[in-house]
């Protein structure tokens, strides 16, 4: 399974980093960071769609997308274009990201920043805060229930916000049971990499009104944004379309389509 391999690789890479930067050091650095930015407020439902814009060099499904020599510059353009939050891929092996990207972006923008990776250990959560992240992605399909609960609680304890990603009604119920304030529905099944753009529309009515509804993947055109907004999305997460075109004008066109 692709997701299992990605998660195992991310955990191995975190263990390697822990040999150079022990848990106690990362925890100290995490606790010394300024308070995280309020992602729940930044992404709260509004009269038009909001966008999480992603710094993304590559993906397992599409291969290499863009070079992005300066992630901070890219993120600054996203903020200029109207993004409500920035997502940074930090997975190294298949996405070409790093914690250095995350640190550069968090220092360059004033909107909340998401660490998007295959998070499965407390060390990775502490790394996220130590690098300035305001949000951390938790993928329900990749985590045992107890681990999901523990990581969700740790993220909140550190003052960050979990974005809990789902891909089925069963996974959505687990997110709801956690009391997640940000719930994502990913159109891409990370176990097979297949896309189902209509999945969000089938699941959205199950998401409680207390949670912000986030549609992920399968967004390449303004029509895709309008499709998700029409289905009830409060927020759309967009990567590929923004790194392969002009980010400012593309973002503004997408925001207009979701108004």
C-alpha positions as YAML, in Angstrom:
chain: A
units: angstrom
residues:
- id: 1
  name: UNK
  ca: [0.00, 0.00, 0.00]
- id: 2
  name: UNK
  ca: [1.33, 3.42, -0.93]
- id: 3
  name: UNK
  ca: [0.19, 5.07, 2.31]
- id: 4
  name: UNK
  ca: [1.82, 2.40, 4.48]
- id: 5
  name: UNK
  ca: [5.10, 2.78, 2.60]
- id: 6
  name: UNK
  ca: [5.01, 6.56, 2.82]
- id: 7
  name: UNK
  ca: [4.28, 6.45, 6.55]
- id: 8
  name: UNK
  ca: [7.01, 3.90, 7.24]
- id: 9
  name: UNK
  ca: [9.52, 5.98, 5.30]
- id: 10
  name: UNK
  ca: [8.56, 9.17, 7.13]
- id: 11
  name: UNK
  ca: [8.94, 7.45, 10.50]
- id: 12
  name: UNK
  ca: [12.35, 6.05, 9.48]
- id: 13
  name: UNK
  ca: [13.50, 9.51, 8.42]
- id: 14
  name: UNK
  ca: [12.27, 10.99, 11.72]
- id: 15
  name: UNK
  ca: [14.19, 8.32, 13.64]
- id: 16
  name: UNK
  ca: [17.32, 9.22, 11.70]
- id: 17
  name: UNK
  ca: [16.85, 12.91, 12.58]
- id: 18
  name: UNK
  ca: [16.29, 11.98, 16.23]
- id: 19
  name: UNK
  ca: [19.81, 10.51, 16.35]
- id: 20
  name: UNK
  ca: [21.16, 13.99, 15.58]
- id: 21
  name: UNK
  ca: [18.53, 15.97, 17.45]
- id: 22
  name: UNK
  ca: [17.20, 14.03, 20.44]
- id: 23
  name: UNK
  ca: [13.59, 14.15, 21.59]
- id: 24
  name: UNK
  ca: [14.43, 16.26, 24.65]
- id: 25
  name: UNK
  ca: [16.06, 18.92, 22.46]
- id: 26
  name: UNK
  ca: [13.14, 19.03, 20.03]
- id: 27
  name: UNK
  ca: [10.68, 19.25, 22.91]
- id: 28
  name: UNK
  ca: [12.63, 22.15, 24.42]
- id: 29
  name: UNK
  ca: [12.67, 23.97, 21.09]
- id: 30
  name: UNK
  ca: [8.98, 23.33, 20.56]
- id: 31
  name: UNK
  ca: [8.05, 24.77, 23.95]
- id: 32
  name: UNK
  ca: [10.20, 27.85, 23.36]
- id: 33
  name: UNK
  ca: [8.47, 28.82, 20.13]
- id: 34
  name: UNK
  ca: [6.02, 31.74, 20.13]
- id: 35
  name: UNK
  ca: [2.37, 30.71, 20.33]
- id: 36
  name: UNK
  ca: [0.95, 29.09, 17.21]
- id: 37
  name: UNK
  ca: [-1.29, 31.17, 14.96]
- id: 38
  name: UNK
  ca: [-5.03, 30.55, 15.24]
- id: 39
  name: UNK
  ca: [-5.81, 28.27, 12.30]
- id: 40
  name: UNK
  ca: [-9.40, 27.62, 13.36]
- id: 41
  name: UNK
  ca: [-10.20, 31.34, 13.12]
- id: 42
  name: UNK
  ca: [-8.24, 31.75, 9.88]
- id: 43
  name: UNK
  ca: [-10.16, 28.91, 8.21]
- id: 44
  name: UNK
  ca: [-13.58, 29.52, 9.77]
- id: 45
  name: UNK
  ca: [-16.52, 29.31, 7.33]
- id: 46
  name: UNK
  ca: [-17.20, 32.56, 5.46]
- id: 47
  name: UNK
  ca: [-19.33, 33.87, 2.62]
- id: 48
  name: UNK
  ca: [-16.76, 32.63, 0.12]
- id: 49
  name: UNK
  ca: [-14.40, 29.70, -0.07]
- id: 50
  name: UNK
  ca: [-11.02, 29.88, 1.63]
- id: 51
  name: UNK
  ca: [-7.87, 28.28, 0.25]
- id: 52
  name: UNK
  ca: [-4.96, 26.43, 1.81]
- id: 53
  name: UNK
  ca: [-2.17, 26.85, -0.76]
- id: 54
  name: UNK
  ca: [0.49, 24.16, -0.85]
- id: 55
  name: UNK
  ca: [4.24, 24.31, -1.33]
- id: 56
  name: UNK
  ca: [4.68, 21.04, -3.20]
- id: 57
  name: UNK
  ca: [7.58, 19.97, -5.40]
- id: 58
  name: UNK
  ca: [6.45, 16.45, -6.32]
- id: 59
  name: UNK
  ca: [3.98, 13.68, -5.55]
- id: 60
  name: UNK
  ca: [3.81, 9.88, -5.95]
- id: 61
  name: UNK
  ca: [0.94, 10.20, -8.41]
- id: 62
  name: UNK
  ca: [2.36, 12.97, -10.62]
- id: 63
  name: UNK
  ca: [6.11, 12.84, -10.15]
- id: 64
  name: UNK
  ca: [8.10, 16.06, -10.29]
- id: 65
  name: UNK
  ca: [5.88, 19.17, -10.43]
- id: 66
  name: UNK
  ca: [8.12, 22.19, -9.81]
- id: 67
  name: UNK
  ca: [11.57, 23.08, -8.56]
- id: 68
  name: UNK
  ca: [10.56, 25.75, -5.98]
- id: 69
  name: UNK
  ca: [14.09, 26.94, -5.12]
- id: 70
  name: UNK
  ca: [12.70, 29.46, -2.60]
- id: 71
  name: UNK
  ca: [9.73, 28.09, -0.61]
- id: 72
  name: UNK
  ca: [9.46, 31.32, 1.39]
- id: 73
  name: UNK
  ca: [9.03, 33.34, -1.82]
- id: 74
  name: UNK
  ca: [6.40, 30.88, -3.07]
- id: 75
  name: UNK
  ca: [4.51, 31.11, 0.21]
- id: 76
  name: UNK
  ca: [4.69, 34.90, 0.14]
- id: 77
  name: UNK
  ca: [3.06, 34.86, -3.29]
- id: 78
  name: UNK
  ca: [0.34, 32.60, -1.92]
- id: 79
  name: UNK
  ca: [-0.35, 35.06, 0.87]
- id: 80
  name: UNK
  ca: [-0.37, 37.92, -1.63]
- id: 81
  name: UNK
  ca: [-2.88, 36.01, -3.74]
- id: 82
  name: UNK
  ca: [-5.27, 35.61, -0.82]
- id: 83
  name: UNK
  ca: [-4.52, 32.20, 0.70]
- id: 84
  name: UNK
  ca: [-5.87, 31.81, 4.23]
- id: 85
  name: UNK
  ca: [-3.20, 29.27, 5.18]
- id: 86
  name: UNK
  ca: [-0.10, 27.65, 3.68]
- id: 87
  name: UNK
  ca: [0.59, 23.93, 3.52]
- id: 88
  name: UNK
  ca: [4.19, 22.75, 3.34]
- id: 89
  name: UNK
  ca: [5.06, 19.20, 2.27]
- id: 90
  name: UNK
  ca: [7.94, 18.09, 4.48]
- id: 91
  name: UNK
  ca: [8.12, 14.44, 3.34]
- id: 92
  name: UNK
  ca: [11.52, 13.90, 1.74]
- id: 93
  name: UNK
  ca: [11.42, 10.72, -0.32]
- id: 94
  name: UNK
  ca: [8.47, 11.14, -2.66]
- id: 95
  name: UNK
  ca: [7.53, 14.80, -2.25]
- id: 96
  name: UNK
  ca: [10.99, 16.38, -2.09]
- id: 97
  name: UNK
  ca: [10.17, 18.44, 0.99]
- id: 98
  name: UNK
  ca: [11.96, 19.14, 4.26]
- id: 99
  name: UNK
  ca: [11.65, 20.76, 7.65]
- id: 100
  name: UNK
  ca: [13.89, 23.51, 6.30]
- id: 101
  name: UNK
  ca: [11.07, 24.37, 3.87]
- id: 102
  name: UNK
  ca: [8.65, 24.55, 6.78]
- id: 103
  name: UNK
  ca: [10.94, 26.79, 8.84]
- id: 104
  name: UNK
  ca: [11.50, 29.12, 5.89]
- id: 105
  name: UNK
  ca: [7.80, 29.46, 5.19]
- id: 106
  name: UNK
  ca: [6.72, 29.99, 8.79]
- id: 107
  name: UNK
  ca: [9.24, 32.84, 9.06]
- id: 108
  name: UNK
  ca: [8.02, 34.47, 5.84]
- id: 109
  name: UNK
  ca: [4.23, 34.62, 6.21]
- id: 110
  name: UNK
  ca: [1.67, 35.79, 8.75]
- id: 111
  name: UNK
  ca: [-1.05, 33.24, 7.94]
- id: 112
  name: UNK
  ca: [-1.11, 29.81, 9.64]
- id: 113
  name: UNK
  ca: [1.17, 27.13, 8.23]
- id: 114
  name: UNK
  ca: [0.40, 23.41, 8.02]
- id: 115
  name: UNK
  ca: [3.02, 20.69, 8.29]
- id: 116
  name: UNK
  ca: [1.82, 18.16, 5.72]
- id: 117
  name: UNK
  ca: [3.56, 14.84, 6.15]
- id: 118
  name: UNK
  ca: [2.89, 11.28, 7.22]
- id: 119
  name: UNK
  ca: [2.80, 11.94, 10.94]
- id: 120
  name: UNK
  ca: [2.76, 8.86, 13.16]
- id: 121
  name: UNK
  ca: [4.96, 9.66, 16.19]
- id: 122
  name: UNK
  ca: [5.12, 12.30, 18.93]
- id: 123
  name: UNK
  ca: [8.62, 13.22, 17.74]
- id: 124
  name: UNK
  ca: [7.21, 14.37, 14.39]
- id: 125
  name: UNK
  ca: [4.56, 16.48, 16.13]
- id: 126
  name: UNK
  ca: [7.19, 18.15, 18.32]
- id: 127
  name: UNK
  ca: [9.34, 18.74, 15.23]
- id: 128
  name: UNK
  ca: [6.41, 20.52, 13.62]
- id: 129
  name: UNK
  ca: [6.03, 22.96, 16.51]
- id: 130
  name: UNK
  ca: [9.78, 23.42, 16.85]
- id: 131
  name: UNK
  ca: [9.84, 24.40, 13.16]
- id: 132
  name: UNK
  ca: [7.00, 26.89, 13.61]
- id: 133
  name: UNK
  ca: [4.02, 24.93, 12.30]
- id: 134
  name: UNK
  ca: [0.56, 26.06, 13.38]
- id: 135
  name: UNK
  ca: [-1.28, 23.01, 12.04]
- id: 136
  name: UNK
  ca: [-0.37, 19.35, 11.68]
- id: 137
  name: UNK
  ca: [-1.95, 16.85, 9.28]
- id: 138
  name: UNK
  ca: [-3.23, 13.56, 10.72]
- id: 139
  name: UNK
  ca: [-4.29, 10.97, 8.14]
- id: 140
  name: UNK
  ca: [-6.88, 8.68, 9.72]
- id: 141
  name: UNK
  ca: [-6.22, 5.84, 7.27]
- id: 142
  name: UNK
  ca: [-2.58, 5.65, 8.33]
- id: 143
  name: UNK
  ca: [-3.02, 5.57, 12.11]
- id: 144
  name: UNK
  ca: [-4.31, 3.11, 14.67]
- id: 145
  name: UNK
  ca: [-7.18, 4.59, 16.74]
- id: 146
  name: UNK
  ca: [-5.14, 4.98, 19.93]
- id: 147
  name: UNK
  ca: [-2.23, 6.61, 18.09]
- id: 148
  name: UNK
  ca: [-4.59, 8.98, 16.31]
- id: 149
  name: UNK
  ca: [-6.15, 9.99, 19.63]
- id: 150
  name: UNK
  ca: [-2.79, 10.51, 21.31]
- id: 151
  name: UNK
  ca: [-1.31, 12.56, 18.48]
- id: 152
  name: UNK
  ca: [-4.47, 14.67, 18.21]
- id: 153
  name: UNK
  ca: [-4.23, 15.44, 21.93]
- id: 154
  name: UNK
  ca: [-0.51, 16.27, 21.73]
- id: 155
  name: UNK
  ca: [-1.04, 18.69, 18.84]
- id: 156
  name: UNK
  ca: [-3.69, 20.52, 20.86]
- id: 157
  name: UNK
  ca: [-1.52, 20.48, 23.99]
- id: 158
  name: UNK
  ca: [1.23, 22.25, 22.04]
- id: 159
  name: UNK
  ca: [-1.22, 24.95, 20.95]
- id: 160
  name: UNK
  ca: [-1.46, 23.80, 17.34]
- id: 161
  name: UNK
  ca: [-4.50, 22.66, 15.35]
- id: 162
  name: UNK
  ca: [-4.90, 19.16, 13.89]
- id: 163
  name: UNK
  ca: [-6.25, 18.87, 10.36]
- id: 164
  name: UNK
  ca: [-7.80, 15.40, 10.39]
- id: 165
  name: UNK
  ca: [-7.91, 13.87, 6.92]
- id: 166
  name: UNK
  ca: [-10.47, 11.23, 5.95]
- id: 167
  name: UNK
  ca: [-11.42, 9.20, 2.89]
- id: 168
  name: UNK
  ca: [-14.50, 7.21, 3.95]
- id: 169
  name: UNK
  ca: [-17.57, 7.38, 6.17]
- id: 170
  name: UNK
  ca: [-15.84, 5.17, 8.74]
- id: 171
  name: UNK
  ca: [-12.77, 7.40, 8.86]
- id: 172
  name: UNK
  ca: [-15.00, 10.46, 9.09]
- id: 173
  name: UNK
  ca: [-16.69, 9.00, 12.16]
- id: 174
  name: UNK
  ca: [-13.29, 8.62, 13.80]
- id: 175
  name: UNK
  ca: [-12.53, 12.28, 13.09]
- id: 176
  name: UNK
  ca: [-15.88, 13.33, 14.53]
- id: 177
  name: UNK
  ca: [-15.32, 11.21, 17.65]
- id: 178
  name: UNK
  ca: [-12.06, 13.09, 18.21]
- id: 179
  name: UNK
  ca: [-13.95, 16.37, 18.20]
- id: 180
  name: UNK
  ca: [-11.79, 17.57, 15.29]
- id: 181
  name: UNK
  ca: [-12.38, 21.23, 14.44]
- id: 182
  name: UNK
  ca: [-10.85, 20.89, 10.95]
- id: 183
  name: UNK
  ca: [-11.95, 17.86, 8.94]
- id: 184
  name: UNK
  ca: [-10.58, 17.15, 5.48]
- id: 185
  name: UNK
  ca: [-11.96, 14.81, 2.85]
- id: 186
  name: UNK
  ca: [-9.25, 13.76, 0.42]
- id: 187
  name: UNK
  ca: [-10.48, 12.83, -3.05]
- id: 188
  name: UNK
  ca: [-7.28, 10.81, -3.53]
- id: 189
  name: UNK
  ca: [-7.18, 7.40, -1.89]
- id: 190
  name: UNK
  ca: [-3.63, 7.33, -0.54]
- id: 191
  name: UNK
  ca: [-3.66, 3.54, -0.49]
- id: 192
  name: UNK
  ca: [-4.21, 3.27, -4.27]
- id: 193
  name: UNK
  ca: [-3.69, 6.89, -5.49]
- id: 194
  name: UNK
  ca: [-7.08, 6.75, -7.27]
- id: 195
  name: UNK
  ca: [-9.20, 9.91, -7.40]
- id: 196
  name: UNK
  ca: [-12.89, 10.35, -6.63]
- id: 197
  name: UNK
  ca: [-13.81, 14.03, -6.93]
- id: 198
  name: UNK
  ca: [-17.39, 13.36, -5.81]
- id: 199
  name: UNK
  ca: [-16.40, 11.74, -2.51]
- id: 200
  name: UNK
  ca: [-16.52, 15.07, -0.68]
- id: 201
  name: UNK
  ca: [-20.11, 15.65, -1.78]
- id: 202
  name: UNK
  ca: [-21.15, 12.21, -0.55]
- id: 203
  name: UNK
  ca: [-19.59, 12.67, 2.89]
- id: 204
  name: UNK
  ca: [-20.05, 16.37, 3.62]
- id: 205
  name: UNK
  ca: [-23.49, 16.05, 5.21]
- id: 206
  name: UNK
  ca: [-21.99, 13.80, 7.88]
- id: 207
  name: UNK
  ca: [-19.55, 16.51, 9.03]
- id: 208
  name: UNK
  ca: [-21.00, 18.40, 12.02]
- id: 209
  name: UNK
  ca: [-21.56, 22.17, 11.79]
- id: 210
  name: UNK
  ca: [-18.98, 22.67, 14.53]
- id: 211
  name: UNK
  ca: [-16.20, 21.55, 12.15]
- id: 212
  name: UNK
  ca: [-14.72, 23.39, 9.18]
- id: 213
  name: UNK
  ca: [-15.16, 21.30, 6.02]
- id: 214
  name: UNK
  ca: [-12.04, 21.01, 3.87]
- id: 215
  name: UNK
  ca: [-11.91, 19.47, 0.37]
- id: 216
  name: UNK
  ca: [-8.54, 18.09, -0.70]
- id: 217
  name: UNK
  ca: [-7.13, 17.00, -4.10]
- id: 218
  name: UNK
  ca: [-8.49, 17.03, -7.67]
- id: 219
  name: UNK
  ca: [-8.34, 20.82, -7.98]
- id: 220
  name: UNK
  ca: [-6.82, 22.03, -11.24]
- id: 221
  name: UNK
  ca: [-9.33, 24.61, -12.51]
- id: 222
  name: UNK
  ca: [-11.70, 27.30, -11.18]
- id: 223
  name: UNK
  ca: [-14.53, 24.92, -12.01]
- id: 224
  name: UNK
  ca: [-13.10, 22.39, -9.57]
- id: 225
  name: UNK
  ca: [-13.14, 25.00, -6.80]
- id: 226
  name: UNK
  ca: [-16.73, 25.95, -7.69]
- id: 227
  name: UNK
  ca: [-17.66, 22.25, -7.64]
- id: 228
  name: UNK
  ca: [-16.36, 21.79, -4.10]
- id: 229
  name: UNK
  ca: [-17.85, 25.06, -2.91]
- id: 230
  name: UNK
  ca: [-21.21, 24.05, -4.36]
- id: 231
  name: UNK
  ca: [-20.97, 20.75, -2.49]
- id: 232
  name: UNK
  ca: [-20.45, 22.58, 0.81]
- id: 233
  name: UNK
  ca: [-16.70, 23.04, 1.23]
- id: 234
  name: UNK
  ca: [-15.59, 25.87, 3.51]
- id: 235
  name: UNK
  ca: [-11.97, 25.45, 2.48]
- id: 236
  name: UNK
  ca: [-10.16, 23.89, -0.48]
- id: 237
  name: UNK
  ca: [-6.56, 22.69, -0.31]
- id: 238
  name: UNK
  ca: [-4.70, 23.25, -3.59]
- id: 239
  name: UNK
  ca: [-1.18, 22.26, -4.58]
- id: 240
  name: UNK
  ca: [-0.39, 21.24, -8.14]
- id: 241
  name: UNK
  ca: [-2.32, 24.02, -9.90]
- id: 242
  name: UNK
  ca: [-0.47, 26.67, -7.88]
- id: 243
  name: UNK
  ca: [3.08, 25.39, -8.34]
- id: 244
  name: UNK
  ca: [2.71, 24.86, -12.08]
- id: 245
  name: UNK
  ca: [1.26, 28.30, -12.91]
- id: 246
  name: UNK
  ca: [1.31, 31.89, -11.69]
- id: 247
  name: UNK
  ca: [0.33, 31.52, -8.02]
- id: 248
  name: UNK
  ca: [-1.08, 35.01, -7.43]
- id: 249
  name: UNK
  ca: [-3.37, 35.20, -10.46]
- id: 250
  name: UNK
  ca: [-4.38, 31.54, -10.13]
- id: 251
  name: UNK
  ca: [-5.31, 31.98, -6.49]
- id: 252
  name: UNK
  ca: [-7.37, 35.07, -7.22]
- id: 253
  name: UNK
  ca: [-9.21, 33.29, -10.02]
- id: 254
  name: UNK
  ca: [-9.89, 30.29, -7.77]
- id: 255
  name: UNK
  ca: [-11.14, 32.51, -4.94]
- id: 256
  name: UNK
  ca: [-13.48, 34.31, -7.33]
- id: 257
  name: UNK
  ca: [-14.84, 30.97, -8.53]
- id: 258
  name: UNK
  ca: [-15.62, 30.01, -4.93]
- id: 259
  name: UNK
  ca: [-17.35, 33.23, -3.98]
...
